[in-house]
Amino acid sequence: MMCDIRRAAALLLILVTAGCKNGYEKFYQPFNVPPPPAVQPVDFNGEPRIVASSGNLVDDTRRFYEDGYGPVGQSSFVGPVENQAGAIAQAKKLGAAFAVVWSKYQSTASGAVPFTTTTPQTTYTSGTMSAYGAGGTVNGNYSGTSTTYNSQTTMIPYSVDRYDQVAVYFKPLERRGFGASMGSLSPQQRQQIGTNKGVLVLAVRKGSPAFMADILPGDIVLSINEQAVFDVPSSVAATIAARGGTANVLLIRNGGQVTKAVPIPSGEW
C-alpha cells in the first residue's frame, strides 16, 4: 500500500507542475514590428544565448539597442521554475540571438488530495451436511469462498513554489537609418524646457550615423531639418525623409541648444 501512495504522490507532483510545461512557447506574445521603411529585425542563424535581466527590462532593451538588437516579443507566465532550455528553443524558433530572462518568487500553492486504495479480503467456509428423506440419509461436505473489499483514503499533501517568469527575445536590427531610439518627454521635462515640442533620445546605436555625430542619450531633439518634432512618430518620419542626405538636428543638451549635422545613407551603413 505504501508503494501505491508513493506512486500516487509522484504522479500528483507531475500533474501539479505540468501546468506550465513549455511555458516559454505556450505564453509567447509578439511585439508590433514597425512597417517598412523603418528599421526591421533580421533573423539570427547562430545558437541563441540566455542573458539574465538586470531587473529593469526597459534598461535591458536600451542596452541591447546600443549593441544593435531589438525586441520582437516576450514570454510571460506564472508557475514552477521552467528549464531555460525552453527559452533557448523559443529564441531559436524566432530567429532571435538573445533571450533575456527574469524570474521572481510569487507564491506557494499547497493543499492535499485524497488517494483511495482498495484491499480485497477473502473468507473461506467449509463443513458437513446431512439430508434425510424416504430413501434414507445422505451425508456430504461443502466449501466456499466470499470476497469483500475494504477501502482506505489517504490525504496526500503537495506544495509547489510559483514564480513570475519573463523572457524577452532580441533579434539583430538592419544597419540602416538614423540610429537612435526616441521616447516621449515627461510633463516635468516639457515644463523644464518650456515647450510641448521635442522627443527624448533614449539610446544611441553604436556605429550608427547618430553615434558618429555624437548624439547622446538624454538629448532632447526639437527639430530635424527645421521641421519641429512633436512625438516619436514625427521624429521617425523626419529621419526617414533625410535618408540619402543630411539631418540637421536641433537639440537641447545641458540646458543649451546644440545643432548636429547627421549624414544618413540611403542604404546600409
N, C-alpha and C positions, 0 to 999 in steps of 0.2 A: 504493500500500500504506500509506504514511504517513497518508493521509486516512482509510483504514479504521481504523487504530489510534486516531487521534484521535476518530473517531466512537464507537469501542468504549469508549474511556476516558470520554467524556461520558456514554454510556449506563450505564456502571458506576457513575459518581458519582450519577446519578439513582436507580439501584436501591438503592445503599447508603444514601442519605439519605432515601429514601421510606418507610423502615420505620415512622417515627413521624409520617407525614403526618396532619395534622388531629388531633394528639395531644390537644389540649385537649378535643375532643369524644369521641374514642375512649376516653380513660382517665378520664372523669369518673365520680365516685362521690358520691352524695348523702349528706348527714348526716341523722341521725334528727331529725325535727322533732317537738317536744313536742305532744301532743294537746291539743285544747281542754279546759278554758278557759284554758290557758297562752297567753302572747303569741305570736301567729303572724306569720310573714313575709308580706308582701304584694307583688304584682307591681309592678315599676317600668316605666313605659311610655316613658321617655326613652331617650337614647343612653347605653349603659354607658361607664364610664371605666376606664382602666388606671391602677393605682396601684402603684408599686414598694414591695415589702415592706421593712420596717426590718431584716429579717434574723431577727426573732423573731415568728413567726406568732401566738403567744399574746398578745404585746403589741399586735400589729396588731388582733386580734379585740377586745381590750378598748377600744382607741381607737375602733374603728368602733361598738361597742356604745354608747359615750358619745354618739355622734352619731346614734344611733337605727337602726343597721343590725346585722343578724345574719347569720352564715354559714349557707349552705344546702348547700354541697358543695364539692368540690375536684377538680382535675385534677392528677395526679402521674405523671410518666413520665421516662424517661431516653432521650436521643437528641440529634441535632443541634439547634442552636438553632432554635426554632419562631418563625414570624412571629406577633407578638402580636395580629394581626388575628384569629387563631383563638380567642384568649381573649375578645376582644370579641364574636365571633359566638356563642360558647357562653354568655356572660353574657346576651346579648340573648335567646337561646333560653330561658333560665331565668327571665327577667324580673328579673335582678339589676341593681343600679345600679353596682356596682364589681366589678372583678376585681383582686385583689391578687396580683401576680406576683413570683416569686423564682426565681433560677437560680444554679447553682454548677457549675463545671467538675468533671467526674468522671474522665474518661479519654479516651484517643485510640485508636480502633480502626484498625489498619493491617494491610496484607498485600499480596498480589499474586494476580491471577487470570490464567490462561492465555487468550490470544486467538490462534486459529489462522486463518491465511489460506491460500488455495489458489490457485496460479497455473498456468493451463494452458500447456503447451509443445507446439507442433505441428511435426512433422517431415515434410518433403516428400521423395519419392523419384521418380525417373524413369529411363528407359533404353530400350534397344532389345533385341529378342529375335528369334531365328530358329527356325523349326520345319522339320524335314526329314521327308519321307515319300515314299511311292511315286509320288506325283504331282508331286514337286518340292520346292522350298524356298519357305517363306513368311517374310517379314521384317515386323516391326511395332514400334511404340513403346508404352511403358506409362508411367503415372504414378500416384501415390497419396499419401495423407497419413495420418499417425497422430498421435494426441494422447495425451500423458501429463500427469499432474497432480502438481505439486510443492507440498508444503505446508511452511509455516513457522510455528512457535509463538513468540509473544512474551509475556512476563510483564508485565502492566500493574499497576503499584503503585497503591495507594489509601491515603488517610489521612483519617479523619473524627473530629473532636472531638465528644465526647459530654458532655452536661450533665444534671444533675438539674434538673428544671423543675417548678414548682408554681404553680397558680393557685387561689386561694380566692375564692368568689363570695359577695357580700353583697347581701341584699335589705332594703328598709325593713321595720321592725317596726311592728306596731299600736301606737297610742298609748293603751295601757291597762295596768293592773296597777301593781305596786309600783315598778318602775323601777330595780332593782339586780341585778347579776349576782353570784351567790354561788358559792363554791368550798369544798372541804373543807379543814379545818385539817391542817397537817402535825403529825407526832408532836412536834416541837420546840415548836410553838405550843400544843399541848394541855398539854405539860409546863409551859410558861411560865405559862399561866393556871390550871393546876391542875384542869382538868375535861375530860371527854370530850364535853361538850355544846358546841354552837356551830358557826357557819359563818363563813367569811371573805368580806367584801364585796370583790369583785374590781374592779368598775367600777360607776359610777352614771350613769344616762342623763340627759342634760341636759333640764331642764324637767319631769322626772317627779316624782311625789309624794316619792320618796326624796331626790331632788335638792333640792326645795324645803324639805324638813325637815332638810337638812344632814346626811344620812347620807353618810359619806365612805369612799372606798376605803381598805382597811386596817382598818376597824372589824370587830370580831368580834361577831356577833349571837348572844346567848344564848337569848332567848325573844321571842315575839311574842304579845301579849295573854295573858301569863302562861303560855303553853304553850312548854315547852322545845323547842328545835330541836336535832336530833342530826346532821342531814345536809342536803344540798341539797334532796332531795325533800320533807322535812318542813318546811323553810323556805318552799318554794314553796307547799305546801298551806296553810300558815298565812297567807301574804299573800293567797292567793286567797279564803280564808274571810273575810278582813277587808274585801273589796271592798264598797263601799256604806257603809262605816263608817270607823273609825279603827284603825290598827295601832299599838299601844303597844310600841315596840321597845326591849328592854333590850340594851345592847351594852357592850363593853369598848373604851375608847379611851385610849391612852397610859397603860395600867395601871390606870385607874379606870373605874367603871361610870357609864354615862350612859343616860337614858331619853329617847327621841324619840317624839312623837306624830305619826303619819303618816296624814293623811286619804287614803283611796283611793277614787276614784269607782267606781261600778258599771260605768260605760261608759268612753268615751274621755276623756282629759284634754287 
